[in-house]
Amino acid sequence: MGEHWAQPQNLPFGPIYGVIKEKLVFVEIMVSQADFAAGKSWTEALKPLTGHAVDHVDLEFLPKGHEGYEVPHYDIHAYFVSHQEHLGNCPAPKPVPKGMPRIKE
């Protein structure tokens, strides 16, 4: 998903800016499952960026979190490019070496 840039004081929640080949491709925020379930709003979290129109938004639930934010949460990516274009920039999954256990989600 390219390089991730953010102001240190905004980590881990964002906004986090995704850059691929020196082009701004997305802005991301992270929302905890608990905050989402509690009905909190994030109306100020994603602000318009001059010269960038949102093409689509991906919302992904991570039940175990990930490095940097290890609690159940949603990653919300607002993409400025088509779904096809940003998927074309993600590396293909590497095959799991023989004998290596698979990580279960």
ABEGO torsion letter per residue (X at the ends): XEBBBBBAAAOAAOBBBBBBGGBBABBBBBBBAAAAAAGBBAAAABBBBBGBBBABBBBBBBAAEBBGBABBBBBBBBBABBAAAAAAABBBBBBBBBGBBBBBX
